[in-house]
Amino acid sequence: MESGRGETWWSRPCGGREVLVLALPLVVSMGSWSLMNFVDRMFLLWYSTPAMAAALPAGMLYFTLICFPLGVATYVNTFVAQYEGAQRPERIGAVVWQGMRIGLYVAPLLLATVPLAPAVFRLAGHDPQLAPLEVIYYQVLCFGAAAQVMAGAMSSFFSGRGQTGVVMAVDCSAALLNVVLDYAWIFGHWGLPALGIEGAAWATVVSLWSRVLLYGCIMLRPTLREKYRLIAGRRFDAALMRRLLRYGGPNGLQLLIEVAAFAVFILLIGRLGETAMAATTLAFNVNSVAWVPMMGMGIAMTTMVGQQLGRDCPRLAARATWTSFCLTQAYLSVMAALYVLVPDLFLMGHAWRTAPEQFARLRDVTVVLLRFVAVYSLFDAMNVVFVGAIKGAGDMRFILATSTIMSPLPVLAAWAGIRYWGWGLTWCWVVITAWVCALGLVYLARFLQGRWRQMRVIEPLLVAEEVTG
C-alpha cells in the first residue's frame, strides 16, 4: 500500500518526515562545505582583498576541469539507489569501485595542467595584482582533484542507500579540519607559515584527502565489505563502466558545460575591475550559505526517486519530489527575504577585520547584488529539486541538451553588453538572474511531462526480478 487512512502530509510515505530524515543530514553535510567556503573567503578578505577576489575565478577554473569526472563519479548515487531498491546489494560494490577508478584516471591529467596556469590567467586579462594569486591557488588545488572525485563516488555508497548520517559525519569532519587549517595556514599560526591564498588552497587539499581516508575506513567494516562486495567488486568491470559512462557521462558533461559557462562569466566580470570581482565573489559567497545546503536536498531527491523507481513505485517518487519542493521553496523564500531586508547580517564577519573605508564601497555594491540573488533563489528551488528527481530516473539526455543550449546564452549576453555597449556589473547580474529563472521553469516543465516515470539506469532484468519476486 502506498498510502492509508489517517496519513498526513507529514507522516505518509515519502511525506515531510521521510524526506527530512533522508535529506537533513545531506543538507547539513553540504552546509558544512558551504560554511567552510564562507569562512575561507572571509579569512582571505581579512588577509587582503585581492586574495579573496582571486579565489573565485581560480577555484571556478579548477572546478570546471574536474566537472566531467566528478559528475560521472557522483552519478554512482543513482545506481546505488536503484540497486538498493531492486534488492541487489552485490552490484553496489562494483559500481562504487568504477566511480573511484575515474578519480585515479583523472589525477595525472589535472596535474599536467599546472604548468599552463600562468598563461591561462594572463590571457584572461585580469588585474596584474590578481593573476599571480589566481595561478598559485589553482595550481595547489589540482593536487586534491583525485581525492574530490574518489570521495564523490565513496559518499554515493552511503547516500544512495539512505545512510546520509555517515555522509554528514565525514563531510562535517573534513570541513572543520579545513577551517582550522585555513586559520593556521593563511595567517601563520601553530608553527605553520603564513601563506595567504596558497595556505587556503593547501588546507582544502588536505581536507579533501581526509574525506577519502574517513570513507575508506568506514567502508572496510566487515558487515559492509561482505554484503556489498566492496573487496570483490574492486576489479575493473567493463560492462558496468560502460553503463556508468552511458548515464553518468551526460551528468558530467552537463555539469562541465554549466560550470564552464559560469567560469567564463566570472572571467568576464574580472575584466570590470577588482571591486566588481570582489563584490561578485562576496555575493556568491553569501548565497552559498543558502544554496549549497540545498544541493543536499537535490541528492536526497536523486536517492528517493531512484529507490522508488527501483521498486517500480513512480507515484511515491513524484510525491517525494513535491514534498521536497515545498520544503526547499519555503527555506529559500526566507533566505531571499533576509538578503533584501537585512543584508548586513551576512556581511558582518567580512567587515570585522577589514578597514571601514575599504569595505564601505564593497558593501554598497554587494548589497545591490544580493537583491538579484533574492530573486533567482526562488527559481533555484526548481533547479535543485526537479533536476535531482529526473537525475534519479536517468533522464540525463534532456538535462545535457538543456545545458548545451542554454549555458552559452548568459556568457554571450554578458560579453556583448560589456564589449559593444559598455554595460557593466549590473547588466551581468541581470543576465545571470534571467538564466537561473529560465532553467528553473524548463526543469519544472520536464518533470510535469512525466517521461521520467518509465526510466531506469540499472539493468532492466533486475527491476523485473524485484517487481515479480
Buried (B, 14 or more C-beta within 10 A) or exposed (E): EEEEEEEEEEEBBBBBBBBBEBBBBBBBBBBBBBBBBBBBBBBBBBBBBBBBBBBBBBBBBBBBBBBBBBBBBBBBBBBBBBBBBBEBBEBBBBBBBBBBBBBEEBBEBBBEBBEEBBEBBBEBEBBEEBBBBBBBBBBBBBBBBBBBBBBBBBBBBBBBBBBBBBBBBBBBBBBBBBBBBBBBBBBBEEEBEEBBBBBBBBBBBBBBBBBBEBBBEBBEEEEBBEEBBBEEBBEEBEEBBEBBBEBBBBBBBBBBBBBBBBBBBBBBBBBBBBBBBBBBBBBBBBBBBBBBBBBBBBBBBBBBBBBBBBBBBBEBBBBBBBBBBBBBBEBBBEBBEBBEEEBEEBBEBBBEEBEEEEBEEBBEBBBBBBBBBBBBBBBBBBBBBBBBBBBBBBBBEBBBEBBBEBBBBBBEBBBEBBEEEEBBBEBBBBBBBBBBBBBBEBBBEBBEEEEBBEBBBBBEEBBEEBEEE
